[in-house]
């Protein structure tokens, strides 16, 4: 059976991949959760698991392509949003297999990760089964309107067609910027800090909001600090995200 990645590109890797480089932090955590010995390279931004000891190949937007080639991977795993098409193309032109994921919703994440494991010839890990059990359910009623800034000065928020927005909706939280034309629109503080916003979630990535940096800017909408990993990482974090956030009322 022909294997193709999320963008339809054919994959002709070995039946069981033994050497994998990941350019996606959340997928790095996923692959290291049960096949750490097969993961030979990851980006500097791949912070989970904390004790991961592999060759670092710089960042998601500026990977060291020479270092990746030196690792002789069976496949490099990338993501349409996080990694540049140019780097994917250059790796493929150099004869390196690349599997590209494309994830904007929770169901897409579950399907994409399942297909990736199948393509690698690895059995589905327990956390993926647990994530299916938690998230494969009807949409709940909307119980609150939330906003999620991802940057400050200028303020930027989670907009439409994002994994984070879909995850929030599946927790019963409606993203007030879901109707925006951009995925991460630039907005004024007044557009976020308003009485009809039930809660502003302040994650610790990509901008590191803290008790001293973020909440003090808001006077009309209540705020809550939250792990950015739970809101944006697909993989084992999906299980933790549901367990931590599902019963948390604004």
C-alpha positions as CSV (number, residue, x, y, z in Angstrom):
1,X,0.0,0.0,0.0
2,X,1.3,3.4,-1.0
3,X,2.2,5.6,2.0
4,X,1.7,9.4,1.7
5,X,2.2,12.2,4.2
6,X,-0.5,14.7,5.2
7,X,0.2,16.7,2.0
8,X,0.0,13.7,-0.3
9,X,3.7,13.3,-0.9
10,X,4.7,9.6,-1.3
11,X,6.9,8.0,1.3
12,X,9.1,5.1,0.4
13,X,10.9,4.6,3.8
14,X,11.8,1.3,5.3
15,X,9.2,-1.0,6.7
16,X,10.3,0.0,10.2
17,X,12.1,3.3,10.6
18,X,15.2,3.1,12.8
19,X,16.6,6.6,12.5
20,X,14.3,9.6,12.7
21,X,14.9,13.3,12.9
22,X,12.1,15.5,14.2
23,X,11.7,19.2,13.4
24,X,8.5,19.5,15.4
25,X,8.7,19.9,19.2
26,X,5.4,18.2,20.0
27,X,6.1,15.3,17.6
28,X,9.6,15.0,19.1
29,X,8.0,14.4,22.5
30,X,5.5,12.0,20.9
31,X,8.2,9.9,19.2
32,X,10.5,9.9,22.2
33,X,7.7,8.6,24.4
34,X,8.2,5.0,23.4
35,X,10.9,4.8,20.7
36,X,13.6,7.2,22.0
37,X,16.4,5.1,20.7
38,X,15.1,5.7,17.1
39,X,15.1,9.5,17.5
40,X,18.6,10.7,16.4
41,X,18.0,14.4,15.9
42,X,15.7,17.2,17.1
43,X,15.6,21.0,17.1
44,X,16.8,23.3,19.9
45,X,13.1,24.0,20.6
46,X,12.4,20.3,21.3
47,X,12.3,20.7,25.1
48,X,10.3,17.5,26.0
49,X,11.2,15.1,27.3
50,X,13.5,17.3,29.3
51,X,16.3,14.7,29.4
52,X,16.3,14.0,25.7
53,X,19.9,13.5,24.5
54,X,20.1,13.6,20.7
55,X,21.9,15.7,18.1
56,X,20.5,19.2,18.0
57,X,19.9,20.6,14.5
58,X,19.2,24.3,15.3
59,X,15.6,25.7,15.1
60,X,12.4,24.9,13.4
61,X,12.7,27.8,10.9
62,X,16.5,27.5,10.3
63,X,17.4,23.8,10.6
64,X,21.0,22.8,10.0
65,X,20.5,20.8,6.8
66,X,24.1,19.6,6.7
67,X,23.8,18.2,10.2
68,X,20.5,16.5,9.3
69,X,22.1,14.8,6.3
70,X,25.1,13.7,8.4
71,X,22.7,11.8,10.7
72,X,21.5,9.7,7.8
73,X,17.9,9.5,8.9
74,X,15.4,7.1,7.4
75,X,13.0,10.1,7.6
76,X,12.7,13.6,8.8
77,X,9.4,14.6,10.3
78,X,8.2,18.2,9.6
79,X,5.1,20.3,9.9
80,X,3.5,22.6,7.4
81,X,3.0,25.4,9.9
82,X,6.2,25.1,11.9
83,X,8.7,24.4,9.2
84,X,9.6,26.1,6.0
85,X,8.7,24.5,2.6
86,X,12.1,25.6,1.3
87,X,13.9,23.4,3.9
88,X,11.7,20.5,3.1
89,X,12.4,20.9,-0.6
90,X,16.2,21.2,0.0
91,X,16.2,18.0,2.1
92,X,14.2,16.1,-0.5
93,X,16.5,17.4,-3.3
94,X,19.4,16.0,-1.3
95,X,17.8,12.6,-1.1
96,X,16.4,12.8,2.4
97,X,12.9,11.5,3.0
98,X,10.6,14.0,4.7
99,X,7.2,13.3,6.1
100,X,5.2,16.5,6.5
101,X,2.3,16.8,8.9
102,X,-0.6,19.3,8.5
103,X,-2.6,19.8,11.7
104,X,-5.2,22.5,12.5
105,X,-7.7,20.5,14.6
106,X,-7.8,17.9,17.3
107,X,-9.3,15.2,14.9
108,X,-6.5,16.0,12.4
109,X,-3.9,15.6,15.1
110,X,-5.2,12.2,16.1
111,X,-5.5,11.0,12.4
112,X,-2.1,12.5,11.5
113,X,-0.2,10.9,14.4
114,X,-1.9,7.6,13.8
115,X,-0.8,7.7,10.1
116,X,2.7,8.7,11.0
117,X,3.1,5.8,13.4
118,X,1.8,3.4,10.8
119,X,4.2,4.9,8.1
120,X,7.1,4.5,10.5
121,X,6.1,0.9,11.1
122,X,5.7,1.5,14.9
123,X,2.8,0.3,17.0
124,X,0.4,3.0,18.2
125,X,1.6,4.1,21.7
126,X,-0.7,4.0,24.8
127,X,-0.9,7.8,25.0
128,X,-2.4,7.9,21.4
129,X,-5.1,5.5,22.4
130,X,-5.8,7.5,25.5
131,X,-6.0,10.7,23.5
132,X,-8.5,9.1,21.1
133,X,-10.6,8.0,24.2
134,X,-10.7,11.6,25.6
135,X,-11.2,13.7,22.5
136,X,-13.2,11.5,20.1
137,X,-16.6,12.7,21.4
138,X,-19.4,15.2,20.3
139,X,-18.8,18.9,20.7
140,X,-19.9,20.2,24.1
141,X,-22.1,23.2,24.5
142,X,-20.3,26.5,24.6
143,X,-19.8,27.6,28.2
144,X,-17.5,30.5,28.0
145,X,-15.9,33.0,25.6
146,X,-12.1,33.1,25.7
147,X,-9.2,34.8,24.1
148,X,-5.6,33.6,23.8
149,X,-2.8,36.1,23.3
150,X,0.4,34.6,21.9
151,X,2.5,37.8,21.8
152,X,2.7,41.2,23.4
153,X,3.8,44.5,22.0
154,X,2.3,44.1,19.5
155,X,-0.6,42.0,20.9
156,X,-1.3,38.9,18.8
157,X,-4.0,36.3,19.5
158,X,-5.0,32.9,18.4
159,X,-7.4,33.3,15.4
160,X,-9.2,31.1,13.0
161,X,-8.2,27.6,11.7
162,X,-5.8,26.8,14.5
163,X,-5.3,23.6,16.6
164,X,-5.5,25.7,19.7
165,X,-8.9,27.2,18.7
166,X,-10.3,23.8,17.9
167,X,-9.0,22.3,21.2
168,X,-10.6,25.1,23.1
169,X,-14.0,24.6,21.4
170,X,-13.9,20.9,22.2
171,X,-13.5,21.9,25.9
172,X,-16.6,24.1,25.6
173,X,-14.7,27.4,25.2
174,X,-15.4,29.6,22.2
175,X,-12.5,31.6,20.8
176,X,-13.7,35.2,20.4
177,X,-11.3,35.6,17.5
178,X,-12.4,32.5,15.6
179,X,-14.1,34.6,13.0
180,X,-10.9,36.5,12.1
181,X,-9.4,36.3,8.6
182,X,-6.0,35.5,9.9
183,X,-4.8,32.6,12.0
184,X,-2.8,34.8,14.4
185,X,-4.1,38.3,14.0
186,X,-2.5,41.4,15.4
187,X,-5.0,43.2,17.7
188,X,-5.2,46.1,20.1
189,X,-5.3,45.4,23.9
190,X,-8.8,46.9,23.9
191,X,-10.0,44.2,21.5
192,X,-9.0,41.5,24.0
193,X,-9.6,43.3,27.3
194,X,-13.4,43.7,27.1
195,X,-16.4,42.7,29.3
196,X,-17.8,40.1,27.0
197,X,-14.6,38.0,27.2
198,X,-15.1,35.6,30.0
199,X,-11.4,34.6,30.3
200,X,-8.1,35.5,28.8
201,X,-5.7,32.6,28.7
202,X,-2.1,33.6,28.9
203,X,0.3,30.8,27.9
204,X,4.0,30.6,28.5
205,X,4.9,30.2,24.8
206,X,5.7,31.5,22.4
207,X,5.6,34.7,24.5
208,X,6.4,33.9,28.1
209,X,3.5,35.4,30.1
210,X,4.1,35.4,33.8
211,X,2.4,36.7,37.0
212,X,4.4,39.9,36.5
213,X,4.1,40.2,32.7
214,X,0.6,40.0,31.3
215,X,-2.2,39.9,33.8
216,X,-1.5,43.5,34.9
217,X,-2.5,44.8,31.4
218,X,-6.1,43.6,31.8
219,X,-8.8,45.5,33.7
220,X,-12.1,44.3,32.1
221,X,-11.4,40.6,31.4
222,X,-10.1,38.1,34.0
223,X,-6.9,36.3,33.1
224,X,-5.4,32.9,33.9
225,X,-1.8,31.7,33.2
226,X,-1.7,28.3,31.4
227,X,0.8,26.0,30.0
228,X,1.4,26.7,26.3
229,X,2.3,23.1,25.8
230,X,-1.2,22.0,26.8
231,X,-2.8,24.5,24.3
232,X,-0.5,23.9,21.3
233,X,1.3,20.6,21.5
234,X,-0.3,17.6,19.9
235,X,1.1,14.3,21.2
236,X,1.2,13.1,24.8
237,X,0.3,16.6,25.8
238,X,-3.2,16.0,24.4
239,X,-4.0,13.6,27.2
240,X,-2.7,16.0,29.8
241,X,-4.6,18.9,28.2
242,X,-7.9,17.2,28.5
243,X,-7.3,16.0,32.1
244,X,-6.1,19.5,33.3
245,X,-8.5,21.7,31.3
246,X,-11.7,19.9,30.6
247,X,-13.2,20.5,34.1
248,X,-11.7,23.9,34.6
249,X,-14.5,26.5,34.6
250,X,-13.6,30.1,33.6
